[in-house]
Structures are given as structure tokens and as C-alpha cells.
């Protein structure tokens, strides 16, 4: 029997495959497309995503191919520089087209031992107390202990599992594509910049040897599965800009809406959802791909613990308990940004007031840290403000903390030297070191880098070790 089947080979699925293989879990990833997509929906990685890649020792692959961009204008396109001294070693966005991000994550998953099967479409599933049977379009079936749907906003796994997907339908639609333009960029750019002063959902810019074109659509398509045509782009460009910029030779074209929907539950028995299968929202702020990667990072070690038999009771349920509120907040802030980007007098009045508020340093910091996901604090029921938060790359005597996290194990960072992980040594590393950046005698870190406990009492530590890492060996 396979340990875990992942349906969907996008960034979320590939990230999860790599995480599971880190713990020796047998993974089979099923992707319906024969070849990786060339569609560039997402353009970059935010701070928290770079941190988790750093924690696994692969961030340099992404940094080498990306471009660092300042965190300016990320909330509804309001032009305000990022605050100084953000709580991360990555105070920027890494510009990296989605196909490259996906390719690097795929390479990592394959290197780790994940089995990728392309051209495989899930059409049915049935689960019992022992596992999940997955039926494929070619008439074959597979059996696994767990199934994770990472198969996008129209998730087949979600529908087959009978999980509701409530929310708001699309009210505003945008066309997106890559194509050539028929006028020199030096002529097109001033007009584009002038239009963007009021129409934040419009844009043209060079990318991959062509031009990325984003233009608001006039209305919402009745059939969302039908892709736009080049004539659709020309008509909307003329409507918004007064010219079609001579667009021609499209590489790909698509549309997206501002629907916000979230799965009513992230788990149904042995079936889980992650990424767009669990939540969809407008792309404002560039949060979607990043949110999916972070879902996978949260779920991977917990599924591995269940496969290996040491997961404490309720551990798998903490995935939904922790990640559902995070996505709910993203849905909320992206919908708010869409409202602030509308050109009608009412939304524009609110935008002017909001622009004034963002000039305050703390407001600006709050919004930026929300989008780059470094403000996240899971509710572990502790009054200690440090507990539940992700930890930064603390400077230790032996180097950076993230260098010690590549194996994906728990870590007891002990500044006292008087504690022990005892019977949990097979799951938790005991790191005796000190950092001027840590204001606690010791912290227990989960494999995803969130603080599970802080203190100095061995008895309290053992209670949290059992809570997150099961019974002592």
C-alpha cells in the first residue's frame, strides 16, 4: 500500500511530496497534465515561503533564478515603501514565474524520492478505516493510507469527498495572458503607467521575452472554463486604454475572477485538502501560491507522524484548526483589496482615506507583515506571546538556526544546557546553543518552525513533547 497519494502536481503538491519524503514516507503524486504548465499565474515568493525553503536547505536554488523586489505597493497597489527592520531575513519579494517555482519544487521532490505520475486523472475515491482507494480515468486504481487533494480550485478530490465549498461568486473578472505587442515598449509604457494611476487591475510589462497583459473584463463569463480569445483582449484593451497596443501572437491566455471560497473542512476521514483545493481568492498581494506552500509545510510532518505511528491523538486535526483561520484571513484581505481597487467614486473615496492611514508606520507594517505571512501565530492555548509563532533564523554560535532544520525534525533549542529530550530523541534534536535574539531560556520547535513551548522546566517540556510528538520511545 502507498503511504500517501497526492492529487495535483502544482507547487502545493510538489512541496508536500518533498516534505513527506523527508520523513521516508512513500509518496505517489498524480498529475492529470502530461507536461508542466507554462502559464504564469503567480509571479513570486514572499518572505515566509522563502523562510520555509531556507529551513529545508533549498532556498538558494530559488534565489539564484529570482529577482529581489522591494515590498512597496503590495496592499491594493497603494504606493508606500515597506517599513524598515521587518522581522525576517527576506524583507523583499522574490520575483520568480510560477513555472520556475514549480520546476524547482518538482526537482526537489524527485531528488527526495517522490514518484511522479503524469497523465493520471482521478475520477473516483472510496475510503474505509484502513485507507483510500483512488480510481483513475484509465480504469486502474491505487490504494493508499491517505489522500491529499492539491488539485486546484475546481478540485475533483474535494467534490468526490463531499466537502462543501461555500463563499462569494465572481463579480469582477480579469483577463491575463502573455503575448507580443505591436508598438515599441518605450511608447506603450507611459500610457500604461498613466492608466494604472486609477485602474490598478490593468498592466502590461515585459516577461520571458514577451509581454504580460492584464486587463479588466467588461462583465463575467457565463462559462468560466472557456478561455478568452485574442479578440477579447483587444476589445477590453481598447475599452480601458483606448488602444489594443497591437497585441498579437499569444503564448497563452486565461481569465480569473475575484471569487472567495473556502472548504467547509480540510479533512474528511483520510482525505485532506491543501492549496487552492481548500481555498480560492483574488490574486491581490500575490498570496495564493505562497498560502498553498505553507499549507503543505504544516501538513507534511503531521501526515508523516501518522504514517510512522507516533502521531499523538488529534495531531492531524490541528492542520485544519491552524490553517483554516489563516486562509480565512487571506480571503478577507484580498476581497478588501479588490474593493479598494475599484474605480467607482465610493471605493475611490475609501482608497484615499486608506492611503492616508497607510502613511502611519505601524499600519503599513501590520499590512505588509500580514501579506508576507510573518505575523501568523497559531493558537496553542498559551499566554506566552512567543508560543505559536514561527521563529526567525536566529543567529547561534554555530551559525543560523535554519541550517539546523534541514532534516524536518523537532528541535529543542536549549540555552541552559540543563534540559533533555529523553525518549523523544528519535523525533526531536537537542540543540544546546545560545542566541542574543532569543529572549527565553529554551524553546521547543515543531518541524514547521513554530514555537510549541518556551521555558525552563523539564516537566513542562515533557508535557509539550508528548502533545506534539507522541509518547516517549
ABEGO torsion letter per residue (X at the ends): XBABBBBEABAAAAAAAAAAAAAGBBBBBBBABABBBABBABABBBAAAAAAAAAAGAAAAAAAABBBBBBBGABGGBBBBBBBGBBBABABBBBBBAAAAAAAAAAAAAAAGBBBBBGBBBABBBBBAAEBBBBBAAGBBBBBABBBBAAEAABAAAAAAGBBBBEBBBABBBBBBBBBBABBAAAAAAAAAAAAAABAABBBBBBGGBBBBBBBBBEBBABAABBBBAAAAAAAAAAAAGBAGGBBGBABBBBBBABBBBBABABBEABBBBEAAABBBBABGGAAAAAAAAAAAAAAAAAAAAAAGABBBGAAAAAAAAAAAAAAAAAAAAAAAAAAABABAAAAAAAAAAAAAAABAAAAAAAAAAAAGAABBBBAGBABAABGBBBBBBBBAAEBAAAAAAAGBBBBBBAAGABBAEAAAAABBBBBBBBAABBBABBBBBAAGBBABBEABAAAAAAAAAAAAEBBX
